[in-house]
Amino acid sequence: MLEFRTPAGRIAFQVLVTLLIVPFLYPLVVMVMTSFKGQGFVANYSAVLGQPLLPRFFVNSTIISVAVVALTYVCTMMAAFAFAKLRIPWKNLMFYVLLAALTLPPAVLMVPLFTTVLKLGLFDTYWAVILPLTALAVPFTVLLARTYVIGLPDELLDAAKIDGATTFQAFVMIILPLCGPITAVIVVWSMLAAWNEYMIPLLFMQDPAKQVITQLPSYFLSEYGSDETKIITASVITSLPIIIVYLFLQRFIERGLTAGAVK
Amino acid sequence: MSDPQPVPAPAVVTAPGGGARTPSAPRRAVRTVMTDYFYLLPAMAVVLGIIYYSIGYTAWLSAQDWDGLSPDARFVGAGNFVQAFGDPMFWATLRHTAIFALVIVVQMALGLFFAVALHSRIPFGVVYKVILFLPVVLSPAVTAPVFRRIFDANGTLNGVLDAVGLDALMHPWLADPSTSLYVLMLVNIWHWTGLSFMLYFAGITQIDDDVIEAGRIDGTTNATSFWFIVLPMLSGTHLTLAILGVIGAFKTFDIVVLITGGGPAGSSEFLSTYIYKQGILQFDMGYASALSIILLVISICIAIFQTRIQRRKGHA
């Protein structure tokens, strides 16, 4: 893109890029450094890791994320197949109904879901978090997957029909195996969204034993009061899985976000 | 982005319909089988059952006066909306959102700068990319305590300013109503510049190198080839990001609740956090629902506006 004819120009540009990246690095540095301060590295980490509820938070986040991913995957692939390859009256209308949910600010769901969960007595149940998160993920993942499935040749399905396959067999044995790349994007993206979600668990998970990773800093705030080094230590520990996942699955995450500019 | 293998990337909502009618479709027997509906059932059930149910329920609640607990709600008609339009805090949240939406300009400028820089094969490009992109995948819930520490009156930012002799600039960033919103804007820039960067990076990948080479032969400099070639060719990405920025401003919730709590004195309150306070914390379900409906109407207007522009620009 840019070309530098002199070494001086090249170096000056590199310095400029580095200077502009510093503010992005700074909070990460503060985060790690803070976890070494206060009572010190060992005391902070052993205090946080010694919290009996910490494994619970991880387990809860994992249960919810896995369930959201599984439900999202099933709903998405079936709907994408139907929208892309089946002839169904009112199909476009139904697709618009899904798309219309894309720009919806989740805050709109707060009051109705809260009162509904209150009425049904679903507080502190996983479903109270899993279902809304799935509903928020599905419109976007269907949009991605539908475009992908449209790109698969119809001849494959025609051939399967001629060979006597049912629609369901064609879906499971022909379409799904060809959807590898988009499946990866959907799984990684919906996993990340569920794991990082703050608002929905905040509304419905009030028993500390049912809380999730994103509620950990607030939970520790009530545990440790003003000892922010321990709270930030908790941030470091809860960030690590995401950072590791990101480094290993960079490609899919970036692809999902690029494709998923609608989020 | 090292791998150009394309996932279909409809950067923004595309119109449905066209795709299914591939040339071979008419040859197949046109026969609707009832069981085909079965494939749409799970997705439609979850979206209708949660999202559309919620919208309907909110619409009903918005005409009631109800504390969420007592068995009886009292019908107040448009009363809640009248209350909203006369509520200074409601107008303040819209003002804050409008100011906040300006972050997208900074995010776009920075994102574009880094995208161009990394396309210029600078050393350590991967390192810059990871630093820019980590904030996108980290949850605001997890990073919020760090930002509270940075911008605290005794925080690390003031520490740095003091150390470099700029102590005149030291400031209780979060405690001052005139700066709290700007802190949230900075945090948002930190979290989301990586996305702008990634979209621009992908966009620039689509630009044929030959175009730029041709420009060079015609004597373009770095500045002119950026301004007259790269920038116009990214118009689709500019549009996508601008719309995302506006939508994002109305979706903002986490960082507000976690960093400023909307304060001090409501100086960084957003419509979403105001709904949370009125409905969930103060059990004024009717009023919170009316605010939710207003938020919904705004987001629908944005969606319509978005579709219009994209149609006109031929992105639909």
Interface residues (C-beta under 8 A of the other chain):
Chain A: M1 L2 E3 F4 F13 Q14 V17 L20 I21 P23 F24 L25 Y26 P27 L28 V30 M31 T34 L71 V74 C75 T76 M78 A79 F81 A82 F83 A84 K85 L86 R87 I88 P89 K91 N92 M94 F95 Y96 V97 L98 L99 A100 A101 L102 T103 L104 P105 P106 A107 V108 L109 M110 V111 P112 L113 F114 T115 T116 L118 L131 P132 T134 A135 L136 V138 P139 V142 L143 L144 R146 T147 Y148 I150 G151 D154 E155 D158 K161 T167 F171 P181 I182 V185 L192 W195 N196 E197 Y198 M199 L202 L203 I213 T214 Q215 L216 P217 S218 L221 E228 I231 I232 A234 S235 T238 S239 I242 I243 V245 Y246 L247 Q250 R251 I253 E254 R255 G256 L257 T258 A259 A261 V262 K263
Chain B: M1 S2 D3 Q5 V7 P8 A9 P10 A11 V12 V13 T14 P16 G17 G19 A20 T22 S24 A25 R27 R28 V30 R31 T32 V33 T35 D36 Y37 F38 Y39 L40 L41 P42 A43 M44 V46 V47 L48 G49 I50 I51 Y52 Y53 S54 I55 Y57 T58 L61 G68 L69 L110 F113 F114 V116 A117 H119 S120 I122 P123 Y128 V130 I131 L132 F133 L134 P135 V136 V137 L138 S139 P140 A141 V142 T143 A144 P145 V146 F147 R148 R149 I150 T156 W190 T193 L195 M198 L199 A202 I204 I212 R216 N222 F226 V230 T240 L241 L244 I247 F250 K251 F253 D254 V257 L258 L271 S272 T273 I275 Y276 G279 I280 M285 A288 S289 S292 I293 L295 L296 S299 I300 I302 A303 Q306
